[in-house]
């Protein structure tokens, strides 16, 4: 499967809202992945002292679902098939790993390698994901996906 095949199933972990038009431009324009199936993922981190249940984390889950929805709707208008997922995990890396099955490409936005995902996953997170799951991982600067809340 080449990078631009329309049957791509893309996982995009997000840590905060992004501008839907910027995400669409990256996926369809820069990467040429029109018509792909996209999963927008937000990982709610749950401390080890709490059970991995929706209880305390339900507020964060609801907030994430609320800001993921308009992003998904805009991408659907652009011709993508989009689903959203809010995962509960002990850390972001585990949440991504638990969600990667069935996807053949990961687009990993980071503020910098020292950003939240970079700190939680480590500097070689993209390499580890690519090697462990045999999927291409594209790391993009969070700056190209500016949040409307900034």
C-alpha positions, 0 to 999 in steps of 0.5 A, a space after each residue: 500500500 502506498 502512502 497516498 492510497 485512498 484506503 488508508 486507515 489513519 490514527 491521529 492522536 490529539 492532545 488539544 483542539 486543532 483547526 479542522 481546516 489545517 488538519 484537512 489541508 495536511 491530510 488531503 493537501 500535503 500528504 495527498 490522502 484524500 478519502 482516507 478513514 480517520 480516527 481522531 484519538 484523545 487519551 485521558 490519562 488515569 493515575 495508577 491510584 484510580 481504576 481505569 473506569 469512566 468515573 473520575 475521567 468522565 469529565 475529561 472524556 466528555 470535554 474531549 468528545 465535545 471538541 473532537 466532534 467539530 473537527 470530525 464533522 469538518 473532515 467528513 465534509 471534506 470527504 473523509 470517513 471519520 470516527 472519534 475515540 476517547 481512550 482511558 489509559 495510564 499514559 498517552 503512549 499506552 492509549 495510542 498503542 491500545 488504539 493503533 490496531 487496524 490502522 496503517 498510518 499514524 499522524 503524530 502531532 507534537 508541539 516539539 520533541 519536548 512537548 507533552 507527547 514527546 515527554 510521555 512517549 520519549 524522543 523516539 516515540 515515532 520510531 518505536 511505534 513504527 517498529 513495534 506495529 509496522 506502520 508508518 508514523 508521520 510526526 508533524 509540528 503542532 504549529 501547522 494545526 493551530 488551535 482555535 483556542 490559542 
